[in-house]
Amino acid sequence: MRPKFTFITAILLIAGLLVSVMTASAVPSTIPCDNDDGILTEKEVSDAVCKYMLEDSQYSLDDVGDASYIFKFWDGKPKTVTDTHDREVTFYRPVERIITTNPDNSRMIIALGDLDKIIATDECTRSGCVLPRDNNDEKIAPEAWKALQIHGGGQLDDIPETNTRKEIDYERMAILKPDVVFDATWYNRGDLIKEKVGCPCVDAGAGFTFAESYAHIQLIGNALDQQEKADELELFVRSKVDMIESVTSQIDDSEKPTVYFAPRGAKKGFYDSVEGRDFTRTESVYEPLNIAGGINVAKECVGDKINVLSEQIVAWEPDYIFVAWSSSSSFGEPNGVDFVMETPELSDIPAVRNNNVYSCLYPYCRGRPIDRSLLNMIYMAKLLHPEQFSDLDMEAEGNEVYKQILGIDGVYTELAEYQPFLKEVN
């Protein structure tokens, strides 16, 4: 007779194969193959496998595969994570089927290597927030689109849609039987999704501080059992932050330029009354700018949606102005820099007089994309402190960022053909 250890080891090796092919059903509130005490033992798992193999079992292949996985990777117990809203979310099955409701979570799942598990998502993940489109809805960086293949073939825009910014289809979500829904933090509807869809819901997202980004990486990595990849991604992001901060932290504040940041661009001029934003909308906290060695003139402002008077911007006398390139701008058409440079009311600002008004990446897209935060940090550092960062290759850095996050070479190079300001600093 072979030793028992060898038999159990074989079971666990089989479990890895079972997990890779199983199709999840609605997630129950108990772990499979358990005797109702909430802890799987070696005997319970081995008995379940034997009975299934002998066709004398009440358990399905999914049950046996899940039980083997839980015993091996979760110590035989349900797994609990704490989400961004401090909700304890418990998993009774390993995650194989994912629905995301916003691009930040979709992007993070792609970065951790689990794109093939996304069975439905939001309209912005599909349309242009992970990889962009132009204002004619044409795909920018088409080779990158092709490279992000989803389960069963196709591209991001072939994933079924279950929500928009304002509407969510709970019934369709439930029909798709996800193992988890990753929802955006600003909705605060995790418990409602859990109730209506019948699966765990993790509220997850990040802000404009890298500490929030690290927490986001680790939360998604923990939920997906992708700890090694999460650690690798966090280390990569930290390395880029350290690359810039190790230089700018040595610069005295008196030598750092003041900056006005217009993250919503200026496509509608000073202010768009419909969306409540444009050039006079700003952020009091944009850490990529701080790390890049700029002093945010709006740092004392309070609130989440800060709109200032144009007269205030003039009074601040910023040395530099960064205007986000509108996500719907076309190559060659007037942009935010043109508006600032050609508007008489702004002509006395030092940034305008000295021609220090620049485009930058739009830092939002139904969230706060970590790739854009990193790229703006590097881009701004090169413009604000050209001597200190003269040897830094923006194109090489940009391609490395996208390679790490999307797993694709040359994305930045493709994007720079559409957003030519990205070439200005190389």
N, C-alpha and C positions, 0 to 999 in steps of 0.2 A: 504494500500500500504506500502511495506517495504521502509525504508529510502534508498536514493540513495547511501549512503556510503556503505551500506550492499551489494548492487548490484555490485558496483565496486570492493569491496573486494572479492566477489565471482569470478568475472572475473579474478582477479589477481591470485587467487588460482588455477583456471583452467589453467592459463598461465603457471604455473610451470609444470603442467603435459604435456601441449602441447610442451613446449621446450624440454622436455626429450625424446619425440618420433619423433620430426620432422626430415626430411631429407633436407639438405640445397641444394639450387640451386646456380647458379652463383650469386655472390653478386652484387646487383645493387648499384647505386650511390645515392639512396634516401631510406629513411626508409619506411617500408610498412604501408599502411592505413593512410598515411599522406595526407593533402590537398595541398602539395607542398610548404609549408612555412618552412619545416625543423624541425618542433616541433610537437610532438604528444600531443594532449590534452586528457583529460579524456573522453570528449564527442566523439572524433574520435575513441577511442579504444572501448568504450561501443557500439557505433553504428556499428562498424565493427564486434564485437562479436555477436550482435543481428542479424544482417543481415546474418551472416554465419550460425547461429543456425536456422534461418528461411529459409535457402537455397535460399536466395535472395541477393547474394553477388558476387562481382567480385574478392574477395580475397580468397586465399586458406587457408587451415588449418595452413600451415607454416606461411603465412602472419599474420594471426590473433595471432598465438602464439608468433611470433617475436615482433609484435607491443605491445602486453601485457607485454612482458619481458622488452622491451625498455622503456615503460612508467613507469614500476615499478622500474627498477634497474638503468636506465640511465637518469631519469628525462625527458623522452620523446624526447631526442636529440641523434644524432649520437655520438659515442664515439671516442675520439682521444687519441692515445698514441704517445709518442716520442721515437723512437727506438735508438739503439746504434750509428747510423750514423746521429742522429739528424733529421731524417725524420719524419714528422708528418703523422701517419698512421690512417686513419679514418675507423671505422667499422659502417656499416649500419644494420648489423644483429648480433645477439649473435653468439658466436663461438661454433659450434657443430662438425665440420669436419676439422681436422688439418693435414697438411703435414709438416714434419720436414726434413731438409736436412743435419743434423749433430747430432751426439750423445749428445752433451752438451744440446741442446734444447730438445731432446727426454727425456733425464734424468730429466731435470727440469720439464717437463710436467708430467712425472711419479711421481715425488716428490710432485707435487701439486694435484695429484689424478685424472688426466685426460687422462690416458693411453688409455681408451676406445674410446677417440675421435680421436686418430691418425689413419688415413686411409691409409697413405703411408709414407715412410721414405727412408733413405739412406742405403747403403749396410753395413755401419759400425754399425749402430744401430742394424741392423738385425744380424750381424755376430759375434760381440764380444766386442763392446766398452762399452755397458751398463753392460752386464754380459759377462765374458770372455770365450774364447775357447782356446784349446791348439793347437800346431802346426800340429796336425792331424785333426783339425777342430771338435774335440769332445768338447761338452759342459762341462765347469768347473762349479761347483755348480749347478748340474742339478735340484735339488729341487727348487732352486731360479728361474731358468728358468721356471719351471712349475708354480710357484706361480705368475709370471707376465703374467696373462691372458689378452689377447686383446679382443676387441669387437667381439662377435660372436664365441669365443673360439679360442684356439691356443696360440702359444708363439710368442715372439718378431720376430723370423725368419719367421713367417707366414705373417707378414705385407707386403703388396706389396712394391716393390722397384721402386723409381722414379729418383734416382740419385746415382752416384758414386762420388769419389773425383774429377774426371775430366770431367764427362759428366752429363747432366741433361736432362730429358725427359719432356719438357714443355707440349707437346701434351697430354701425359698420365696424367700429373697433371691436365690439364684442363678438361679432360674427367671425372676425379674423383670428380670434383666440390667441392673443399675445400672452407671453409670459411676464412682460413688464411694459409699462408705458413710462417714458421719460418725458416729463412735462416741464415747461418753462416756469421759472420761479415767480414771475410777476402775476400769474393767474391765481396762484394759491388754491388750486382745485384738486389736489392730490387725492383727498378722501372721497371726493365726488366721483373722480375717475375710477377709483378702486371699487366703489359701490356699483357704478353703472356698467363698467366693462368686465368686472370680475377677476381682476388681476392686480398685483402690486403696482403702485405708481410712485415713482421717484421724482420729486421736484428738484431740478438741478440746473445750474447755470453759473455764470461768472460775471464780474463787473469789469471795471477798468484798472483794478489793482491786480498785480500778479499773484498776490497771496490768494485772492479769490480764484484765480485760474488754477493754481496748484490744488486747491480744495476741490475744484470741479473735476480735474483730472483724476484725483484719487477716489472721489465718490463714484464716478462712472467705472473706473477700473475695479473697484471693490465689488460693485454690483455685478459686473460681468466676469469676475474671476480672472481679470487681466492685470494682476498686480505688477508683474515684471514689466509689461509694456507701459503701464502707467508710470512706474518709477523711471523708466527710460525717457518717456516724454517729458516728465517734470524736470529731469536732469538736463535735457536739451534746452528747455525754455530758460531754466536758471543759468545755463552757460551763456546764452545770448544776452540776458539781462546783465550778468556779471561782466561780459565783454564791454558793454557800454558804460555801466555804472562804475567800473574800476577806474575809468578815465575821468568821467564827469564828476565823480565824488571828490576828486582832487582839485577841482576848480572852485575858487571862492565864489560865493553867491554874488558878490559885487561885480564879478567879471562875467556873470551869466546874463544873457540877453532876456528881456521881457518879451512875452509872446501872447498874442490873442489867438485863440483857437476857435475856429468856426466849424464844428464837426458835422453840421447839417448842410454845409456848402452855402451857396448863394444863388442857386438857380432861379429863385423867385425874388432876388434882390435882398433888401433888408429883412423883410418879414413876410411869411406866407400865412395869411389869416386862416386858411383852411386847415393846414397841418400844424399851425402854431410854432413855426420854426423858420429856419434859414439863417442868414448871416448873423443876426443878432441873438441867435440861440448859441449858448456855449456850455461848457462843463467846468465846474470848479475843481474836479478831480479827474485828471487824465494822466495817470502815472507814466505812460510811455513818454510824454512830453517832459515830465520832471526828470526821469532817468536820462533822457537825451541831453539834459543840461540847459533846459529853459525854465524860466520863471513864469508861471501862469498868472496873468494879470487878474483873472477872475477867481483866484484861489480863495478869496474871502466871501464869495457869494454863497448863498444858502439855498438849498432846494434841489429837486431832481430835474426840473424843467426850467432852466434859467434863461430868461430872455432879458437882455439889457438894452438900454437906449443907445442909438448910434453915437449920441453925444458922450456917453460914458466911455465908449471905445476910444473916441478921440481924446478924452481926458486922461485915459490910461497911458497914452503915448507908447504903445508897444513898439519894440525894436523889430520884431518879426510878426508876420501874420501867416497862419496856416489855414487854408480854406479847403475843406474836403471836396474832392472831385465827385460830383454827383453820380450815383450809380446808374442814372439814366442819361448821362451826357454822351453825346456822340463825338467822335474824333473831328476836330476842326471847328466845332460850334463854340460860341462864347462860353466861358466858364467862370467860376468864382473869382479867380485872379483878375480876369478882365474887368469884372464888376468893381472890385475894390480899387484897382488902379485907375479906373475911368470915372469914379464917382467923386464929384467936387467936394462933398462934405467930408471925405476921408483924406483929402490931398495933403493935409498938414501932419498926418501921422508919420513918425520917423520911418516906420516900415515901408510906407508908400514912397516917401521922399528918397529913400535909399534903395528902392527896388528890391526889398526883402519880403515880398509877398509870394507865397508858394502854395501850390496844390499839395494835397496829401491824400492818403487813402481814406475813403469813407469808413469810419470806424464802427459803424453799425451794420446790421442786416438781420432784422428781427432778432436782435441779440447783440453781442459784443465779441466778434470773432477773434480768437486768440492769434490767428495768423496775421491779421491786420494790425493788432496791437504791437506785435513784435516788429513787423515791417515798418510801421510808422515810427517806432522808437529808433530803429537803426537809421532810417531816412532823415528824421529830424536831427539826430546827432550829427550826421555828416553835413547838414546845412548850417546848423547853429555853431558847430566847432570844426570847420573844414580842415584846419591844420592838424588837430589832434586825431582826426579820423581819415586822413588823406590816403592811407594804405588800405582802407576797408572797401572791399568790392561789393557794391550794393546788389548787383545782379547775382553774384555767386551766393551771397547771404540769402537773398530772396528765394532762389531756387532750392537752397538747403532747407529753408523753413517749410516750403511747400512739400518737399520730399519727405520731411519728417512727419508732417501732419496728414498729407493726402497719399503719400507713398508714390508720388509721380515726379519724374524728372522734368525740368524745363518749364514749369508752370509760370514762374515769374517772367521769364523771357517772353513767353507768349502774351502775358498780360501787359507787358510794357509796350507792346505794339499798339495796344488799344488805349493805354493810359501813358502817353509819352513823357509826362513829367517824371515818371520813374527812371527815365534814362538821364535826367539832368544831373544827377549827383555821381555818376560813375566817372 
